Amino acid sequence: MKNSLILYFLLFLCNSIEPYLHPFLNLRIGSIQLRSETIFTGLSLIFLIYFGYFILLDVKFFLGLASKLISAWLVGEEVSRIRMIAYDTAIIIALILFYELVTPLVSDIQGVGKPLATAIQIIVLAIVLLLLYHLATQIYHLVRDRAEILMRKIMRRISGSDGDDED
């Protein structure tokens, strides 16, 4: 939680300061021109990588804890399904963050920036759609298995109570 707040504050600070430093931070190194937007996007990327690592460690801990709590209620194969659902969700979130961070950096590359940004967008969209499909199938199988178990229990109780009435 602490790392998320620090990251949020730093990203907010970068976005807030950049317009004011825009006239002063136009650097030229050889044939490469670095604008303030590119510099602050690079700083944001560094902050995201550094604090994102610790955020993912925290998320992994809480996902493991939630998986253990849910596995106490569920049995058998469903534990791995819950874990797969959690990991799919985490990967989708990471891909969205990756897209939001890399697109401005890639767009600034002269000549190939816009097509490359579009290619990244299409690739990320395709991977997210595949992960959403996998996520949906895992949720479907999880719910279906639980519904079948519940139906068997209900049918046993109904058939058990019918036999008691005839005696």
C-alpha positions in Angstrom: 0.0 0.0 0.0 2.8 2.4 0.9 4.6 1.8 -2.4 1.4 2.4 -4.3 0.9 5.7 -2.6 4.5 6.8 -3.2 4.3 5.8 -6.9 1.0 7.7 -7.3 2.5 10.7 -5.7 5.7 10.6 -7.8 3.7 10.1 -11.1 1.4 13.0 -10.0 4.4 15.2 -9.3 6.0 14.4 -12.7 2.7 15.2 -14.5 2.3 18.4 -12.5 5.8 19.7 -12.9 6.3 18.9 -16.6 4.3 21.8 -18.0 6.2 24.3 -16.0 9.6 23.0 -17.0 8.6 22.5 -20.6 10.4 25.6 -21.9 13.6 24.8 -20.0 14.0 21.0 -20.6 14.6 20.8 -24.4 17.9 18.9 -24.6 19.7 18.1 -27.8 22.3 15.3 -27.7 23.8 14.8 -31.1 20.9 14.2 -33.5 18.5 13.2 -30.7 16.3 15.9 -29.2 14.8 15.2 -25.8 11.7 17.2 -24.9 10.5 17.6 -21.3 7.6 15.3 -22.0 10.0 12.5 -23.0 12.2 13.1 -20.0 9.3 13.0 -17.5 7.9 9.9 -19.2 11.3 8.3 -18.8 11.3 9.3 -15.1 7.8 7.9 -14.7 9.0 4.6 -16.3 11.9 4.4 -13.9 9.6 5.1 -10.9 7.0 2.6 -12.2 9.6 -0.2 -12.6 11.2 0.5 -9.2 8.0 0.8 -7.1 6.0 -1.5 -9.4 8.3 -4.4 -8.4 7.5 -3.9 -4.7 3.8 -3.4 -5.5 3.8 -6.7 -7.4 5.5 -8.4 -4.4 2.7 -7.1 -2.1 0.0 -8.2 -4.6 1.6 -11.6 -4.9 1.5 -12.0 -1.1 -2.1 -11.0 -0.9 -3.1 -13.2 -3.9 -1.4 -16.1 -2.1 -3.3 -15.3 1.1 -6.6 -14.9 -0.7 -6.0 -18.2 -2.6 -5.3 -20.0 0.7 -8.5 -18.6 2.3 -10.6 -19.5 -0.7 -8.9 -22.9 -1.0 -10.1 -23.6 2.6 -13.6 -23.4 1.2 -13.0 -25.0 -2.1 -11.5 -28.4 -2.7 -9.4 -30.2 -5.2 -8.7 -28.9 -8.7 -10.5 -25.6 -8.0 -7.6 -24.2 -6.0 -5.4 -24.1 -9.1 -8.3 -22.5 -11.0 -8.5 -19.7 -8.4 -4.8 -19.1 -8.6 -4.9 -19.0 -12.5 -7.8 -16.5 -12.3 -5.7 -14.3 -10.0 -2.6 -14.5 -12.1 -4.6 -13.7 -15.3 -6.0 -10.7 -13.6 -2.6 -9.5 -12.5 -1.1 -10.0 -16.0 -4.0 -8.0 -17.6 -3.4 -5.1 -15.1 0.4 -5.2 -15.8 -0.2 -5.2 -19.6 -2.5 -2.1 -19.3 0.1 -0.3 -17.2 2.8 -1.3 -19.7 0.7 0.1 -22.6 0.0 3.3 -20.8 3.6 3.9 -20.0 5.3 2.8 -23.2 3.0 4.4 -25.8 4.1 8.0 -25.1 7.8 7.0 -25.2 7.4 5.1 -28.4 5.2 7.8 -30.0 8.1 10.3 -29.7 10.4 8.3 -32.0 10.7 10.2 -35.2 9.4 8.4 -38.3 8.4 5.0 -36.8 6.9 6.2 -33.5 3.2 6.3 -34.5 3.1 3.0 -36.4 5.2 1.3 -33.6 2.8 2.7 -30.9 -0.2 1.3 -33.0 1.6 -2.1 -33.3 2.1 -2.2 -29.5 -1.5 -1.3 -29.0 -2.7 -4.1 -31.2 -0.3 -6.7 -29.6 -1.4 -5.7 -26.1 -5.0 -5.8 -27.1 -4.6 -9.3 -28.6 -2.8 -10.6 -25.5 -5.5 -9.0 -23.2 -8.3 -10.6 -25.3 -6.6 -14.0 -25.1 -6.2 -13.6 -21.3 -9.8 -12.5 -20.9 -10.9 -15.7 -22.8 -8.7 -17.8 -20.6 -10.1 -16.0 -17.5 -13.7 -16.5 -18.7 -13.1 -20.2 -19.2 -11.6 -20.6 -15.8 -14.5 -18.8 -14.2 -17.0 -20.9 -16.2 -15.4 -24.2 -15.1 -15.1 -23.0 -11.5 -18.8 -22.0 -11.3 -19.9 -25.1 -13.3 -18.0 -27.5 -11.0 -19.4 -25.8 -7.9 -23.0 -25.9 -9.4 -22.6 -29.6 -10.2 -21.5 -30.4 -6.6 -24.4 -28.3 -5.2 -26.9 -30.1 -7.5 -25.6 -33.5 -6.5 -26.1 -32.6 -2.8 -29.6 -31.3 -3.4 -30.5 -34.4 -5.4 -29.2 -36.7 -2.7 -31.2 -34.8 -0.1 -34.4 -34.9 -2.2 -33.9 -38.6 -3.1 -33.1 -39.4 0.6 -36.3 -37.6 1.8 -38.5 -39.4 -0.7 -37.3 -42.8 0.6 -38.1 -41.8 4.2 -41.7 -40.9 3.3 -42.4 -44.4 1.9 -41.3 -46.3 5.1 
